[in-house]
Amino acid sequence: DSGVTQTPKHLITATGQRVTLRCSPRSGDLSVYWYQQSLDQGLQFLIQYYNGEERAKGNILERFSAQQFPDLHSELNLSSLELGDSALYFCASSVDAADTGELFFGEGSRLTVL
Amino acid sequence: QKEVEQDPGPLSVPEGAIVSLNCTYSNSAFQYFMWYRQYSRKGPELLMYTYSSGNKEDGRFTAQVDKSSKYISLFIRDSQPSDSATYLCAIDSSASKIIFGSGTRLSIRP
């Protein structure tokens, strides 16, 4: 158990809808990362937050947004969903923003868009 | 060109074999290299972490970095069925993001 909690584990929704994925980092970790994993694209970095502030942005679509709250949990909002958004969404956390390489991943939220 | 390239496999070997997993990367400025292991239906977990060139050994696992050819490798000795997983190479791009390869699916046959 990595100590990172993601909810929901599975989500099925329709095109055009909006969903929110939630992540609670390990106790004491200030950085939260969101990754998208699909069969053809591998693990793609979306966005990183450190202590409530956005720190780095990857290939995150404009339809997607995220935030980190004062209690350090994070939410990833996906809107105007398309079939191609179906994927596993992982949250990871680390102690700080120094990026020494050790990220602790949750078990992921599997999103299916029909 | 992708920043990190990895052969997706799948790779199937008999128990006890030596496994070699490889990645190439594009930016010679990268300094921190990692290997993550991902079991089915689980999140990735850090397996090995190396800085700059050279070898690092941890039990049956050896990570190797060749910066001159921008090539990173993971060797698994005396492979076990419990090593069956997807192995992802990763690079710390020093831009506050860690870039992952697409992963190689490995199966160890008993």
Interface residues (C-beta under 8 A of the other chain):
Chain A: S2 V4 Y33 Y35 Q41 G42 L43 Q44 F45 Q48 R55 A56 G58 F90 A92 A97 D99 T100 G101 E102 L103 F104 F105 G106 E107 G108
Chain B: Q6 Y32 M34 R41 K42 G43 P44 E45 L46 Y49 L88 A90 D92 S94 A95 S96 K97 I98 I99 F100 G101 S102 G103
